[in-house]
Amino acid sequence: MSNDCVALYLQDAHPLREGIELAKYAEEKGFDAVWQAESRLVRDAIVPMAAYAAHTERVKIGSGVINNWTRNIGLLASTFLTLDDLAPNRIICGIGAWWDPLARNVGIDRRKPLQAMRETVEVLRRLLNMENVTFHGEFHTVNGIELDVIHGRREPRHVPIYIGATGDKMMELTGEIADGAVLNYCVPPEYNDVAMAHLKRGAEKAGRSIDDIDRPQLIVCSVHEDRDEAIRGAKMLLTQYLAQQPHIAKASGVDPEIVRRIQSILGWPATKEQIQEAMQFVDDELVLRITATGTPDEAKAKVREYVARGATCPILYPLGDARLMIDTFSDGYSA
């Protein structure tokens, strides 16, 4: 087994029962964590996290990431208390500010996302610390509440809070208040240079160093012995993301005209046929620049670039044969 930290990222590409088997396989192969996405309107993160936690013994289980708008703060705290009951000291709460147009389309006004996130993290952390909390903020108002444990552990819960930050200001806030940053995917490795600078600035505000902040990074990973097949698999995903998640397109440095062309073809939800048609606008160079795609050796080399620029643990999103990807990284990613 390698000393390199490596994690598995699951979204909605696999049936949930297959996801459980992949989580078990990743643990068997030495992976450190399994993260579950909550993306689009397709798969809640909490149910899969519970399933993975119940079927594994060692790996950390993280939300990658839930949003801080749609769950009442008391329910959010009790949810992670429940997960920690299932897998003590193995749960990570990854939380993000969500994104438009999805949030707007379901009636969420993402105003003052920095203030909203600051309040969420403070109240959530205090509740998981088993404090009695009164807090009157702009987004959260609670009066003398606490996690009402009668049957079970009453001690503070060790559930670290990671923020899935993309923008500069949210990255700085993450450095100031969070235990870790879940760095985004579909970005080039040099994106991390700016992210590290903002994390460092935020950490210094709180009298911390950047080394006090864990920095796992989501990385799309399409591994295949046939390089062209690996690229094709990654291109399908990127086509959909560039159309539906403009914050990622912006962070990727993608030409807005390319995004506009893709958006003119894709509906929401997008069909496979629309994605196939729009793929022509995503060139191979872009795929190779913002994902870990190619043969096993090429994918490992790309992952090393993200780690060299500050990522502490690659969270690999497998496209194609997930077990091949897990096997590829079972001995780490070092050269």
PAGU-347129 format. One record per residue (C-alpha): x, y negated, z; residue in one letter; residue number from 1. Coordinates in Angstrom, 3 decimals, m for minus. Each point is the difference from the previous one (the first is absolute). Layout:
+----------+----------+----------+------+-----+
:        X :        Y :        Z : rest :  nr :
+----------+----------+----------+------+-----+
:        X :        Y :        Z :    A : NUM :
...
+----------+----------+----------+------+-----+
//
This chain:
+----------+----------+----------+------+-----+
:        X :        Y :        Z : rest :  nr :
+----------+----------+----------+------+-----+
:    0.000 :    0.000 :    0.000 :    M :   1 :
:    1.132 :   m3.557 :   m0.710 :    S :   2 :
:    0.301 :   m2.900 :    2.410 :    N :   3 :
:   m1.607 :   m2.265 :   m2.604 :    D :   4 :
:   m3.429 :   m1.164 :    1.120 :    C :   5 :
:   m2.643 :    0.789 :   m2.601 :    V :   6 :
:   m3.806 :   m0.053 :    0.111 :    A :   7 :
:   m2.925 :    1.152 :   m2.130 :    L :   8 :
:   m2.747 :   m2.360 :   m1.189 :    Y :   9 :
:   m3.420 :    1.356 :   m0.872 :    L :  10 :
:   m2.800 :   m1.992 :   m1.551 :    Q :  11 :
:   m2.907 :    1.525 :   m1.918 :    D :  12 :
:    1.808 :    1.947 :   m2.718 :    A :  13 :
:   m0.391 :    3.306 :    1.850 :    H :  14 :
:   m3.052 :    1.699 :    1.513 :    P :  15 :
:    0.087 :   m0.492 :    3.759 :    L :  16 :
:    0.571 :    3.667 :    0.774 :    R :  17 :
:    2.929 :   m0.014 :   m2.425 :    E :  18 :
:    1.261 :   m3.109 :    1.789 :    G :  19 :
:    0.020 :    1.949 :    3.266 :    I :  20 :
:    2.119 :    2.704 :   m1.638 :    E :  21 :
:    2.377 :   m2.621 :   m1.399 :    L :  22 :
:    0.363 :   m1.577 :    3.447 :    A :  23 :
:    0.863 :    3.398 :    1.461 :    K :  24 :
:    2.430 :    0.684 :   m2.837 :    Y :  25 :
:    1.696 :   m3.383 :    0.449 :    A :  26 :
:    0.451 :    0.708 :    3.711 :    E :  27 :
:    1.439 :    3.428 :   m0.795 :    E :  28 :
:    2.462 :   m1.611 :   m2.424 :    K :  29 :
:    1.259 :   m2.480 :    2.583 :    G :  30 :
:   m1.976 :   m3.130 :   m0.855 :    F :  31 :
:   m0.326 :   m2.477 :    2.859 :    D :  32 :
:   m3.492 :   m1.381 :   m0.586 :    A :  33 :
:   m3.186 :    0.231 :   m2.034 :    V :  34 :
:   m1.837 :   m3.221 :   m0.838 :    W :  35 :
:   m3.565 :   m0.190 :   m1.288 :    Q :  36 :
:   m1.192 :   m2.848 :   m2.182 :    A :  37 :
:   m3.308 :   m1.771 :    0.255 :    E :  38 :
:   m0.264 :   m1.385 :   m3.507 :    S :  39 :
:   m2.840 :   m1.220 :   m2.211 :    R :  40 :
:   m3.389 :    1.410 :    1.014 :    L :  41 :
:    0.994 :    3.618 :   m0.137 :    V :  42 :
:    1.517 :    1.542 :    3.120 :    R :  43 :
:   m0.084 :   m1.094 :    3.612 :    D :  44 :
:    3.371 :    0.415 :    1.756 :    A :  45 :
:   m1.153 :    1.129 :    3.434 :    I :  46 :
:   m1.621 :    3.323 :   m0.895 :    V :  47 :
:    3.051 :    1.264 :   m1.954 :    P :  48 :
:    2.331 :   m1.226 :    2.766 :    M :  49 :
:   m1.927 :    2.077 :    2.517 :    A :  50 :
:    0.154 :    3.011 :   m2.300 :    A :  51 :
:    3.759 :   m0.331 :   m0.493 :    Y :  52 :
:    0.555 :   m0.552 :    3.723 :    A :  53 :
:   m1.968 :    3.141 :    0.850 :    A :  54 :
:    2.003 :    2.157 :   m2.423 :    H :  55 :
:    3.524 :   m1.210 :    0.779 :    T :  56 :
:    2.189 :    0.032 :    3.085 :    E :  57 :
:    2.889 :   m2.423 :   m0.536 :    R :  58 :
:   m0.449 :   m2.562 :   m2.770 :    V :  59 :
:   m1.235 :   m3.518 :    0.666 :    K :  60 :
:   m3.410 :   m0.810 :   m1.492 :    I :  61 :
:   m0.519 :   m3.557 :   m1.243 :    G :  62 :
:   m2.740 :   m2.084 :   m1.589 :    S :  63 :
:    1.450 :   m1.565 :   m3.087 :    G :  64 :
:   m1.864 :   m2.317 :    0.325 :    V :  65 :
:   m3.464 :   m0.672 :    1.397 :    I :  66 :
:   m1.316 :   m3.564 :   m0.113 :    N :  67 :
:   m0.593 :   m2.303 :    2.951 :    N :  68 :
:   m3.405 :   m1.294 :   m1.102 :    W :  69 :
:   m2.490 :    2.841 :   m0.013 :    T :  70 :
:    0.412 :    1.748 :    3.361 :    R :  71 :
:   m1.034 :   m1.665 :    3.230 :    N :  72 :
:    3.090 :   m0.452 :    2.179 :    I :  73 :
:   m1.391 :    2.211 :    2.785 :    G :  74 :
:   m0.808 :    2.775 :   m2.478 :    L :  75 :
:    3.421 :   m0.400 :   m1.594 :    L :  76 :
:    1.725 :    0.493 :    3.352 :    A :  77 :
:   m2.156 :    2.981 :    0.956 :    S :  78 :
:    0.650 :    1.566 :   m3.406 :    T :  79 :
:    3.751 :   m0.052 :    0.520 :    F :  80 :
:   m0.389 :    1.143 :    3.590 :    L :  81 :
:   m1.902 :    2.991 :   m1.384 :    T :  82 :
:    2.688 :    0.756 :   m2.569 :    L :  83 :
:    2.643 :   m0.242 :    2.720 :    D :  84 :
:   m2.001 :    2.503 :    2.056 :    D :  85 :
:    0.235 :    2.371 :   m2.950 :    L :  86 :
:    3.723 :   m0.565 :   m0.651 :    A :  87 :
:    1.568 :   m1.766 :    2.997 :    P :  88 :
:    2.803 :   m2.410 :   m0.893 :    N :  89 :
:   m0.205 :    0.947 :   m3.696 :    R :  90 :
:   m2.457 :   m2.633 :   m1.239 :    I :  91 :
:    0.931 :   m3.249 :   m1.775 :    I :  92 :
:   m2.544 :   m2.737 :   m0.657 :    C :  93 :
:    0.807 :   m1.586 :   m3.331 :    G :  94 :
:   m2.277 :   m2.961 :   m0.623 :    I :  95 :
:   m0.252 :   m2.567 :   m2.786 :    G :  96 :
:   m1.899 :   m3.119 :   m1.035 :    A :  97 :
:   m1.807 :    1.815 :   m2.855 :    W :  98 :
:   m0.212 :   m1.552 :   m3.442 :    W :  99 :
:   m2.302 :   m1.728 :   m2.421 :    D : 100 :
:   m2.012 :    0.572 :   m2.063 :    P : 101 :
:   m0.938 :    3.126 :    1.983 :    L : 102 :
:   m0.493 :   m1.775 :    3.335 :    A : 103 :
:   m2.026 :   m2.766 :   m1.616 :    R : 104 :
:   m2.131 :    2.520 :   m1.880 :    N : 105 :
:   m1.124 :    1.610 :    3.260 :    V : 106 :
:   m0.712 :   m3.337 :    1.676 :    G : 107 :
:    3.228 :   m0.613 :    1.937 :    I : 108 :
:    1.350 :   m3.557 :    0.048 :    D : 109 :
:    3.728 :    0.409 :    0.583 :    R : 110 :
:    0.466 :   m3.480 :    1.410 :    R : 111 :
:    3.031 :   m0.754 :    2.159 :    K : 112 :
:    1.441 :    3.506 :   m0.416 :    P : 113 :
:    3.047 :   m0.831 :    2.135 :    L : 114 :
:   m2.056 :   m1.123 :    2.988 :    Q : 115 :
:   m2.352 :    2.946 :   m0.395 :    A : 116 :
:    2.912 :    2.433 :   m0.024 :    M : 117 :
:    1.689 :   m1.637 :    2.996 :    R : 118 :
:   m3.173 :    0.333 :    2.065 :    E : 119 :
:   m0.628 :    3.590 :   m1.122 :    T : 120 :
:    3.482 :    1.150 :    0.952 :    V : 121 :
:   m0.073 :   m1.741 :    3.392 :    E : 122 :
:   m3.377 :    1.337 :    1.103 :    V : 123 :
:    0.602 :    3.496 :   m1.415 :    L : 124 :
:    3.364 :    0.273 :    1.720 :    R : 125 :
:   m1.410 :   m1.120 :    3.348 :    R : 126 :
:   m2.894 :    2.443 :   m0.213 :    L : 127 :
:    2.309 :    2.912 :   m0.852 :    L : 128 :
:    2.113 :   m1.073 :    2.973 :    N : 129 :
:   m3.144 :    0.767 :    2.052 :    M : 130 :
:   m0.417 :   m3.596 :    1.091 :    E : 131 :
:   m3.278 :   m1.671 :    0.837 :    N : 132 :
:   m0.205 :   m2.622 :   m2.727 :    V : 133 :
:   m1.755 :   m3.336 :   m0.237 :    T : 134 :
:    0.876 :   m1.833 :   m3.189 :    F : 135 :
:   m1.736 :   m2.904 :   m1.698 :    H : 136 :
:    1.487 :   m0.508 :   m3.430 :    G : 137 :
:   m1.241 :   m1.155 :   m3.354 :    E : 138 :
:   m0.466 :    3.545 :   m1.305 :    F : 139 :
:   m0.234 :    2.130 :    3.143 :    H : 140 :
:   m1.981 :   m0.755 :    3.134 :    T : 141 :
:   m0.043 :    2.617 :    2.740 :    V : 142 :
:   m1.038 :   m0.311 :    3.620 :    N : 143 :
:    1.461 :    2.294 :    2.644 :    G : 144 :
:    0.251 :    3.087 :   m2.194 :    I : 145 :
:    2.312 :    2.967 :    0.343 :    E : 146 :
:    0.284 :    3.495 :   m1.376 :    L : 147 :
:   m2.426 :    1.832 :    2.227 :    D : 148 :
:    1.821 :    3.294 :    0.520 :    V : 149 :
:   m1.608 :    2.221 :    2.630 :    I : 150 :
:    0.968 :    3.401 :   m1.362 :    H : 151 :
:    3.593 :   m0.069 :   m1.191 :    G : 152 :
:    3.255 :   m1.919 :    0.199 :    R : 153 :
:   m0.260 :   m3.447 :    1.501 :    R : 154 :
:    3.605 :   m1.000 :   m0.591 :    E : 155 :
:    0.941 :   m2.569 :   m2.681 :    P : 156 :
:    0.144 :    1.472 :   m3.490 :    R : 157 :
:    3.144 :   m0.193 :   m2.099 :    H : 158 :
:   m1.566 :   m0.898 :   m3.344 :    V : 159 :
:    2.350 :   m2.362 :   m1.856 :    P : 160 :
:   m1.662 :   m2.603 :   m2.204 :    I : 161 :
:    1.426 :   m0.536 :   m3.478 :    Y : 162 :
:   m1.220 :   m2.711 :   m2.370 :    I : 163 :
:   m0.280 :    0.722 :   m3.705 :    G : 164 :
:    1.305 :   m3.400 :   m1.069 :    A : 165 :
:    0.522 :   m1.123 :   m3.600 :    T : 166 :
:    0.116 :   m3.807 :    0.038 :    G : 167 :
:    2.788 :   m2.060 :    1.541 :    D : 168 :
:   m2.042 :   m1.476 :    2.857 :    K : 169 :
:   m1.487 :    3.341 :    1.026 :    M : 170 :
:    3.491 :    1.509 :   m0.124 :    M : 171 :
:    1.261 :   m2.699 :    2.371 :    E : 172 :
:   m2.933 :    0.607 :    2.350 :    L : 173 :
:    0.802 :    3.721 :   m0.092 :    T : 174 :
:    3.548 :   m0.700 :    1.102 :    G : 175 :
:   m1.370 :   m2.042 :    2.875 :    E : 176 :
:   m2.756 :    2.233 :    1.407 :    I : 177 :
:    0.052 :    3.544 :   m1.432 :    A : 178 :
:    1.888 :    3.169 :    0.798 :    D : 179 :
:    0.614 :    0.602 :   m3.668 :    G : 180 :
:   m0.686 :   m1.095 :   m3.557 :    A : 181 :
:   m1.469 :    2.341 :   m2.586 :    V : 182 :
:    1.745 :   m1.380 :   m3.084 :    L : 183 :
:   m2.059 :    0.148 :   m3.156 :    N : 184 :
:    0.403 :    2.168 :   m3.073 :    Y : 185 :
:    0.053 :   m0.807 :   m3.703 :    C : 186 :
:    2.669 :   m2.611 :    0.638 :    V : 187 :
:    3.627 :   m0.033 :   m1.162 :    P : 188 :
:    2.700 :    0.662 :    2.609 :    P : 189 :
:    1.074 :   m3.650 :   m0.065 :    E : 190 :
:   m3.433 :   m0.928 :    1.397 :    Y : 191 :
:    1.377 :    1.280 :    3.303 :    N : 192 :
:    2.662 :   m2.721 :    0.127 :    D : 193 :
:   m2.655 :   m2.681 :    0.445 :    V : 194 :
:   m2.049 :    2.205 :    2.330 :    A : 195 :
:    3.005 :    0.547 :    2.279 :    M : 196 :
:    0.666 :   m3.740 :    0.189 :    A : 197 :
:   m3.571 :   m0.713 :    1.104 :    H : 198 :
:   m0.069 :    2.900 :    2.462 :    L : 199 :
:    3.246 :   m1.278 :    1.501 :    K : 200 :
:   m1.374 :   m3.515 :    0.339 :    R : 201 :
:   m3.106 :    1.278 :    1.769 :    G : 202 :
:    1.996 :    2.289 :    2.272 :    A : 203 :
:    2.208 :   m2.887 :    1.080 :    E : 204 :
:   m3.090 :   m1.991 :    1.005 :    K : 205 :
:   m0.762 :    2.739 :    2.514 :    A : 206 :
:    3.590 :    0.367 :    1.181 :    G : 207 :
:    0.439 :    3.253 :   m1.883 :    R : 208 :
:    2.218 :    1.203 :   m2.810 :    S : 209 :
:   m1.089 :    1.654 :   m3.212 :    I : 210 :
:    1.437 :    3.243 :    1.366 :    D : 211 :
:   m2.820 :    0.001 :    2.551 :    D : 212 :
:   m2.533 :    0.359 :   m2.828 :    I : 213 :
:   m0.502 :    3.305 :   m1.775 :    D : 214 :
:   m0.305 :   m0.459 :   m3.766 :    R : 215 :
:   m1.430 :    3.058 :   m1.766 :    P : 216 :
:   m0.833 :   m0.608 :   m3.642 :    Q : 217 :
:   m2.660 :    1.442 :   m2.272 :    L : 218 :
:    1.619 :    1.203 :   m3.223 :    I : 219 :
:   m1.846 :    1.488 :   m2.953 :    V : 220 :
:    1.920 :    3.160 :   m0.861 :    C : 221 :
:   m0.587 :    1.870 :   m3.247 :    S : 222 :
:    2.416 :    2.944 :   m0.216 :    V : 223 :
:    0.178 :    2.387 :   m2.919 :    H : 224 :
:    2.808 :    1.874 :   m1.718 :    E : 225 :
:   m1.345 :   m1.604 :   m3.200 :    D : 226 :
:    0.749 :   m3.719 :    0.394 :    R : 227 :
:   m2.642 :   m1.066 :   m2.516 :    D : 228 :
:   m2.666 :    1.969 :    1.830 :    E : 229 :
:    1.002 :   m1.660 :    3.272 :    A : 230 :
:   m0.283 :   m3.443 :   m1.600 :    I : 231 :
:   m3.420 :    0.778 :   m1.453 :    R : 232 :
:   m1.311 :    1.031 :    3.412 :    G : 233 :
:    1.211 :   m3.202 :    1.648 :    A : 234 :
:   m1.339 :   m2.161 :   m2.812 :    K : 235 :
:   m3.583 :    1.104 :    0.634 :    M : 236 :
:    0.170 :   m1.125 :    3.609 :    L : 237 :
:    1.717 :   m3.301 :   m0.761 :    L : 238 :
:   m2.570 :   m0.873 :   m2.642 :    T : 239 :
:   m2.790 :    0.274 :    2.549 :    Q : 240 :
:    1.883 :   m1.842 :    2.760 :    Y : 241 :
:    1.028 :   m2.929 :   m2.167 :    L : 242 :
:   m3.631 :   m0.566 :   m0.962 :    A : 243 :
:   m1.611 :    0.431 :    3.398 :    Q : 244 :
:    2.584 :   m1.256 :    2.504 :    Q : 245 :
:    1.293 :   m3.377 :   m1.228 :    P : 246 :
:    2.104 :   m0.534 :    3.133 :    H : 247 :
:    2.093 :    3.014 :   m0.977 :    I : 248 :
:    0.291 :   m1.201 :   m3.612 :    A : 249 :
:    1.243 :   m3.354 :    1.279 :    K : 250 :
:    2.544 :    1.625 :    2.330 :    A : 251 :
:    1.159 :    2.233 :   m2.858 :    S : 252 :
:    0.791 :   m2.986 :   m2.184 :    G : 253 :
:   m2.193 :    1.328 :   m2.806 :    V : 254 :
:   m0.854 :   m2.373 :   m2.849 :    D : 255 :
:   m3.529 :   m1.379 :    0.753 :    P : 256 :
:   m0.899 :    0.445 :   m3.667 :    E : 257 :
:    0.586 :    3.754 :    0.323 :    I : 258 :
:   m2.237 :    0.059 :    3.058 :    V : 259 :
:   m2.690 :   m1.936 :   m1.869 :    R : 260 :
:    0.071 :    2.456 :   m2.907 :    R : 261 :
:   m0.307 :    2.975 :    2.310 :    I : 262 :
:   m2.840 :   m1.648 :    1.926 :    Q : 263 :
:   m1.874 :   m0.645 :   m3.244 :    S : 264 :
:   m0.171 :    3.760 :   m0.583 :    I : 265 :
:   m0.470 :    1.437 :    3.478 :    L : 266 :
:   m3.326 :   m0.131 :    1.757 :    G : 267 :
:   m0.487 :    0.533 :    3.717 :    W : 268 :
:   m0.055 :    2.810 :    0.754 :    P : 269 :
:    2.367 :    0.756 :   m2.867 :    A : 270 :
:   m0.559 :    3.099 :   m2.088 :    T : 271 :
:    2.794 :    2.320 :   m1.071 :    K : 272 :
:   m0.747 :   m0.958 :   m3.602 :    E : 273 :
:    0.448 :   m3.713 :    0.759 :    Q : 274 :
:    3.267 :    0.676 :    1.786 :    I : 275 :
:    1.263 :    2.038 :   m2.969 :    Q : 276 :
:   m0.864 :   m2.860 :   m2.357 :    E : 277 :
:    1.658 :   m2.677 :    2.148 :    A : 278 :
:    3.194 :    2.000 :    0.645 :    M : 279 :
:    1.439 :   m1.318 :   m3.272 :    Q : 280 :
:    0.665 :   m3.334 :    1.721 :    F : 281 :
:    2.198 :    1.535 :    2.719 :    V : 282 :
:    3.420 :    0.683 :   m1.403 :    D : 283 :
:    2.484 :    2.609 :    1.183 :    D : 284 :
:    2.437 :   m2.623 :    1.282 :    E : 285 :
:   m2.602 :   m1.350 :    2.434 :    L : 286 :
:   m0.774 :    3.496 :    1.274 :    V : 287 :
:    3.662 :    0.709 :    0.646 :    L : 288 :
:    0.537 :   m3.393 :    1.622 :    R : 289 :
:   m2.743 :    0.184 :    2.637 :    I : 290 :
:   m0.348 :    3.726 :    0.738 :    T : 291 :
:    2.221 :    2.994 :    0.732 :    A : 292 :
:   m0.707 :    1.859 :   m3.225 :    T : 293 :
:    1.890 :    2.566 :   m2.027 :    G : 294 :
:    1.930 :    3.172 :    0.648 :    T : 295 :
:    0.656 :    0.964 :    3.639 :    P : 296 :
:    3.462 :   m1.603 :   m0.090 :    D : 297 :
:   m1.379 :   m3.207 :   m1.561 :    E : 298 :
:   m2.791 :   m0.251 :    2.568 :    A : 299 :
:    2.451 :    0.419 :    2.868 :    K : 300 :
:    2.303 :   m2.634 :   m1.443 :    A : 301 :
:   m2.862 :   m2.489 :   m0.197 :    K : 302 :
:   m1.071 :    0.694 :    3.584 :    V : 303 :
:    3.553 :   m0.731 :    1.118 :    R : 304 :
:   m0.318 :   m3.476 :   m1.532 :    E : 305 :
:   m2.972 :   m0.832 :    2.236 :    Y : 306 :
:    1.774 :    1.340 :    3.081 :    V : 307 :
:    3.149 :   m1.962 :   m0.855 :    A : 308 :
:   m2.142 :   m3.141 :    0.004 :    R : 309 :
:   m1.523 :    0.491 :    3.416 :    G : 310 :
:   m2.624 :    2.766 :   m0.049 :    A : 311 :
:    0.454 :    2.279 :    3.015 :    T : 312 :
:   m2.107 :    2.917 :   m1.223 :    C : 313 :
:   m1.390 :    0.602 :   m3.500 :    P : 314 :
:   m3.692 :    0.912 :    0.053 :    I : 315 :
:   m0.308 :    1.918 :   m3.248 :    L : 316 :
:   m3.259 :    0.019 :   m1.954 :    Y : 317 :
:    0.165 :    3.137 :   m2.150 :    P : 318 :
:   m1.310 :   m0.094 :   m3.534 :    L : 319 :
:   m0.249 :    3.292 :   m1.820 :    G : 320 :
:    1.353 :    3.021 :    1.879 :    D : 321 :
:   m0.002 :   m1.061 :    3.660 :    A : 322 :
:    1.809 :    3.123 :    1.180 :    R : 323 :
:    2.788 :   m0.585 :   m2.495 :    L : 324 :
:    0.416 :   m3.503 :    1.388 :    M : 325 :
:    0.028 :    1.288 :    3.576 :    I : 326 :
:    2.571 :    2.636 :   m0.974 :    D : 327 :
:    2.083 :   m2.649 :   m1.762 :    T : 328 :
:    0.263 :   m2.112 :    3.148 :    F : 329 :
:    0.104 :    2.822 :    2.560 :    S : 330 :
:    3.746 :   m0.502 :    0.236 :    D : 331 :
:   m0.326 :   m3.788 :    0.060 :    G : 332 :
:    1.014 :   m2.441 :   m2.700 :    Y : 333 :
:    3.706 :   m0.516 :    0.620 :    S : 334 :
:    2.298 :    0.519 :   m2.973 :    A : 335 :
+----------+----------+----------+------+-----+
//
